[in-house]
Amino acid sequence: MKLNKNNQKSLIKSKIIPFITGLVLISVAISGCNEAEKPIYSYFYSFENEMEDWTKDGTDLGNPPINWTIERSQELSYKGNYSIKLYLENYNDAGKIWIEKEFKYSPNTEYEVTVSYMFATRDFGEINLFRIITGVATTSPETSDDLTYQDDTGHHQDEDIEFIWLEKSYAFSILTSDTGKIYVSIGVWGTWETPRTYYLDSVNITFSKVTKDEIPQIEGNWIINYYDWTGNLTKTENITITRDDFNVKFFSNNTEICSGTILVNNLLFPYNSTDFFISGCDFGGLGISKIFIHDITYMKTELPLCENCNPAILSRR
């Protein structure tokens, strides 16, 4: 059974190149190409031929134990005859189930990753909805803390109108470890005590390598200006930033105050106003998760560096 595609909702954030089932494509123009063009590696999975090396996993499925299954199914498909069926009897109000796949690329290299797929749901209304799991990581996810949670599972119609196919797409930046492994996961998180069924089909994953010359050269001497909630300057601090490709360190009086990673900004509005941001630099546990790089002379923290403060401003000195 296939549903009317006019009912689809699109969450696409970036263009997806043409694909061939089971093959990887390198998107490089045959004529007129130049060294600045970045290859895009694209994979497409329709599950017409087994699981195509995707594995199934779950966590928080006990206390009490609950039933769940992930399997190929002919009950419903967006394209072809098969899809992946996810069934979760979420009576413990905590279950999480997903499929995952391992990819291997260059070690210690940054990639932009887009994960797109068709998602069939009959969840209606605005309450008692599950949440979607979609993420990329350098290690295989095993616990709830390893997973990335996205929007809800609802099609947001006012009544139950059976299954509707929604188009989902999420973009990520990731810096590989020494192994070069990247794990992609797709699934659902049960947030209400009820059984639910969903279907996945037409999964498309693209990898685009971030070249080192794209990374903004922010190394050097900076000033951090701290402000209170009324906009008054409360403190000024001189710092030095060092950079090793994608990795940065902040020093104050020759003492390291934080270290982080420069990532391509694939965040959603209103956090997508810059091309890059620094992740993981928490200034000694003060809770800073992101520093937005507006240009090589101006940066701004996502959160305040002190209680009752505005975000701090970093400028060149």
N, C-alpha and C positions, 0 to 999 in steps of 0.2 A: 504494500500500500504506500502510495506517495501523496503527500499533501500539497496543497496549493502554495506555490512559492511566493505568491503575493503577500502571504502572511509573515514572511521573514522580517526580522529586524536586523539591521546592520550595525555592527560596532567596529567596522574596519577602520584602522588608523593609518595604514600604509599600503602601498601598492604591492600586489603579489604577482610574481612573474609566471608565465606559462609553465606547466609541469607535465611530467610523464610518470605514470605509476611505477614506483619501485626504483626509479633512476634519479641520480643527482645531476642537476644542470648547472653549468657555470655561465652566468649571464654576462657575456662580453660581446660587444658589437663586432661583427666580422669586418666591416669597413669603417674607417674613420675612428677606430678605437684609440685610446691614449692611455698612458701609464696611470693617469689619475683615476680611471674607472675602477670601481671595486667589484670583484666577482661576487655574485650572490649564489649560494648553494641552496637548492630547493628540493624538498622531498614531499611526495604526496602519497597518502594512504587511504585506500577505499575499503580495505578489509575484505576484498573479494577472494583473496588467497590467504587463508588462515589469518593469524594475528600479526603477520609481517614484523615479527621480532619485538612487538610490544609485550610487556609483561604486566600482570595485574598485582595490585597490592592494596593494603588497607591498614588502618590503625584505629584505636579506640573502639574496638568491636566486641569488648567483653563487658562484664559488670552491669547487667547480665549479658551473656553471649547473644549476639543477634545474627540473623541470617543475612547473607549478601551474596551476590553473584556478579561476575563480569564475564561476558561471553559474546561470541559472534551470534548474530541473530538475523533471521529473514522476516521477522515480524514487521519491521518498519525500516525503510532506507531512504536516504535522500537521493542517492545516485547508485545505480547498480542494484544488486540483490541483497547485499549484506550491510550491516552496521554493527557497532559495538553497543550491547545492551548493558546498562548498569542498574542493578536492583539492590536496594538497601532497605531493610526493615529496621528503621532507626528507633527502636523502642528504648534504647539506653540514652537517647538524646545527645549522642556524641560521635556517631560513626563517620568515618571518612574512608572513601574508596576511590581508587584511581588506576589508570594505566600509565606506564612510564616506558621510556625508550632511551637507550644510551647512544650518544654520538661521540666521536673523537676527532678533535681538531688540533691545531698547534698549541703547545703548552705556553702558559704565561702570555696569552694573547687575548685581546678584548674583541668580542663579537656582539653585534646587534642581532637579536633573535626575534622573529615574529612567529607566533603560533596561532593559526586560524583553523576553524572547523565549523561544521554544522552541528547544532545541538537541538535535539527534540525534547520538548517538555510540555506537560499539560498543567503545570502549576499556574493558577490564575489568581487574580487579586493582588493585594499588596502585603498580606501578612502570612505567617507560617511558611515562608519560602525557605528552601535550602540555599546553600551558597556554592558557587562554582570554584573548583580548584584548577588553576592553570599556572605553571611556573617552570623556571629553568634553574638549575643548580649545578655545582661542581661535584656533588656527591649524591648518591641515590637517597631519596627521601624515605624515612622510616617512621618518624613520629610526627605529631601534629605541628610541632615547631619547625619542621623541615619543609612544610608545604606553603604554597602561596595562594591566598584566597582572593577571589575576584568578586564580581557582582552576583546578584541573586539569580535563582533558577526560573524566575517567573516569566511568562509571556505577557503579563500585565493586561490581559483582557478581564472583563468584569465577571465572566462566568466560565465554567468548564466547557471548552469547545474541542475536546480531545487534544491530540498532540499537535504542536506547531513547531516548525523548524526555524531556529534562530541562527543567524550568522554571527559567530563570535571571533574576535581577534584581539590579541594582547601582544604588546611589544616589550622587550627586555634588553638590558645590557648586562654582559657577564664577562668577567676576567677569568680565564681558565687557570687551573693550577698546573703543577709540574706534569700531571698525567694527561692534560688536554681534554679530559672527559667533560661532557655536558649532558645532563639528564633533563629530559622534558617530561612533565607530568600533567595529566588531564583527568579530572574526576569531579566528585561532589562531596560536600560536607553536610551531613544531616544536622539540622538545627531545630527540628521539631519531631516529636515522638509519633511517627507515622511511617508506613512503608511508601516508598516512591520508586518510580521507574523512569529512566532517561535513556536516550540514544545518542551516540556520536557517529559521525560519518564525514568523509571528505576532509581529512586532516591534512593541512598544508603547513610545512615548517620551513622557514628560510633563515639562513645564516649569512651575515655580511661582516667581513673582517674589518675592524677599525684599524687604520694604519697609524703608525706612530707620529707621522707628520701632521695628522689631524688634531692631535692633542694640544690644547692651549698651553703655551709656555708661561706658566704662572710662577716659576721659581724666582727667588729673589727676595728683596726686603719689602715688607708690608706694614701698614698700620691697621690695627683693629680699633674701631670706635664703637663704644657701648652706649646705648641710649635707654632711658627709662620710658614708661608708657606714655608720658607726655611729650616725648621727643627731645628731652634735654640730654646733652652729652654728659655721661657720668664717669667715664674712664677711657683712657687711651693707652694702647699697648703696642710696642714695636715687636714684630716677629720676623722670622726668616723662614721661607718655604724652600725645601729642596724637592726635586722631582727625579724619579728614575722610571722613565717611560710613563706607565699609567699610575705608578705609586707615588704618593706625596707624603712629606713629613713637615710638621710645623714646630718651630723652635722659638722659645722665649728665653733670653739670657742663657743661650746655649743648652737649655733644657728642653727635651722633646715634650710637647704638650698634646700632640695627637698625630695620628697617621691615618691615611685613607686612600681611596682609589678614585681616579677620575673616570667617570662613566658617561656614555652618551645619554642624553636626557630623553627618555621615552615615557616620562611620567605624564599623567593625565592633567587636564586643566584643574586648578590654576597654577600648577607647578611646572608647566612646560614652556616657560618663556625664555629659557636659555638652551643652548645646544649641548652643554655639558654641566655636570655637577660633581661634587666630591662626596663620596659615600663613606660612612664609617668613622669619620673624624669627630669624636665626641667630646673633645676638650676636657679630658680627665673625668669622664662620667657625668657631664652636665646635660646629656641627652640630645646633643646635636646629631641628627641623622643625615643631614644634607647641607652642603654649602653650594650655592648656585653661582656658576662662573658666568658673569655677564660679558666680560671681556678680560684681557690680560692685565687690566688696571683696576678692575672693580668686581668684587664678589659680595655676596650677602648670605647670611645664615638663614636656614628655614625657621629655626626656633630661637628664642632668646638664650643668651649665655648666662643669665641670672634670673632669679625670681623677680616678677613685676618689671620686666624689661622688654623693650622692643628687640627685634632681630638686630644683630650686630652687622656693621658695614666694614668690609676690608678694602683698603685702597693702597696703591703703590706709594712708596716714599723714596 
